[in-house]
C-alpha cells in the first residue's frame, strides 16, 4: 500500500492499494513515488507530492508533515509551553516517537566485514533485534518431550551465532531485562562468534532465504493480550523500515514455542504473511540458517506498547495506533457500509462468561431502543463468529458499549469519530481508557457507584472479594444520561458531521 495525498486535505493520507507495501511518500523511497504516479488508481486521486507526508520517525520528516498529530486538552490556565511539552511526551510514549527512539537506540552487536558475513544489531535492552546469515541450533529440542512456551533456556552458548566480530561488552550491557516476554535477552545472550561462515561452509541443515520474523507471543485466547503481539509486530515493521518491501506479506513467521498454534484470532496473521505460520516444532533436531531474520518488539516489555505503557494525562490520538487500525482493516478487506440514515449506530457487547455480565441487559437495550435516533444492536463475539465478521460490526459502529473485558479491545478498530462506553471498569481504571486514548476515540465509564448494583462482593479464585468476579445491574436513567453524554461528543466530531452531511444530501435528492 502507498499513501497518496488529497489536495483538498493537503496533509491527510489516503490509502491506495499496492501489492507489496504501505509507505507514505518520503524522499526515503523515491522509486515508490514514481510507481504510484504511474498507477491508474493513484492517478485517479488528486495527488500532491510537495510537501511529502511522513510517519514521523524519518530523519527529514518535519512535524507539520507527519501522518497524524496527538491532541492534548487545554486545562484552565495551562501554559502553552507546557501543552507543547505534553504533546511531545505523549508522542514519545505511545506514538511514532516511540518508534523513533527504538530505531535510534539500535547498535551493532556483531559486526560484519563482508556481505557474506553474519550481522546482528539490537535496540536497548535487546527489545528488538535483526540479523543476516544467522545460525541457530535446535538439536537439543529433540530431548524435550513436553511442548513448551516461555522457556528461557531453548539455547545454550553457541546455539546462536555467526561469522562476525562480536562486541561482547556491548551485548552484556544489554542483557538487563531477562524475561521471556520482555526482551530477546534469554536467546541473544548465548550468541557466539564463529570462525567460519555458517551458510557458505554448510553448517546448516536448513537455509531459510525468505525474510523471517520470530515471535514470542502472549495469551492467544485473550484479545487484549494477543493483540499486544499483533500490534508490536506492526510497530516492528516500522522499526525495521529500511526497504520498499518492508510491508511485504511474503515473509515467514515463526512462533517461539512447540505448542501447536490455535486462536480465534488466527485470521490476523493474514495481515502480515501469506505463508503458513510455523513454530519451533518445524525445526526440532535441526540446525537452521536465516538469510534475514527479525526479532520484533515483545508484548510485555517494560514501558512497552501497549501493555505497560505509561501515558501522560490529557492527551490522545496516536498516529501509530491509527495506522495499525487502518492497516488491519485494509489487509483483511473489512467493508465500511454506506450510511442509509442519520441514526447513531450503537453496539452493545454482551458476555457469555461467568462474571461481569449485565444483569438488566434487556432493560438497558429496551431503554436505548425508545430513542428513534439510535440504531441499537446487541452482539456476542465468540468462537462461532469469524473475527473478520466481528471487525465488520465494529468498523460500522458509532458507539461501543460493554463491560470491562478483553472484548473492548475491538475499540482499536472503531471509526475515528466513535466512542466507547466501558459500562463499568471494575476498579481497573486505566486499561481501556488508555487504549481508547491511544486509538483517539471518545471514552466514558460509569460515574456514580450509588447507581451501580453488584450481584455480590465477587470472589477471586485465590480468595477475597474482587470487582471483576461478579455481575452488575445499572440504573437505567443514569445509563441513558451517560449514553447521551457520549453521543453528544460523537455527533460533533468533524468526520461524523461529514458522513451525516452526505446522507442528508442523498435524502434530499
Secondary structure, 3 states (H helix, E strand, C coil): CEEEEECCCCCCEEEECCCCCCECCCHHHHHHHHHHHCCHHHHCCCECCCCCCECCCCCCCCHHHECCCCEECCCCCCCHHHHHHHHHHHHHHHCHHHHHHHHHHCEEEEECCCCCCCEEEECHHHCCEEEEEEEEECHHHHHCCCCCCCCCCCCCCCCEEECCEECHHHHHHHCCCCCCCCCCHHHHCCEEECCCCCCCCCCCCEEECCCEEEECCCCCCCHHHHHHHHHHHHHHHHHCCCCCCCCCCCCEEEECCCCCCCCCCHHHHHHCCCCCCEEHHHHCCCEEEEEEEEECCCCCCCCCCCCCCCCCCCEECCHHHHHHHHHHHHHCCCCCCCCCCCCEEEEEECCCCCCCCECCHHHHHHHHHCCCCEEEEEECCCCCCCHHHHHHHHHCCCEEEECCCHHHHHHHHCCCCCEEEECCCCCCCCHHHHHHHHHCCEEEECCCHHHEEECCCCCCCCCCCCCCCCCEEECHHHHHHHHHHHHHHHCCCHHHHHHHHHHHHHHHC
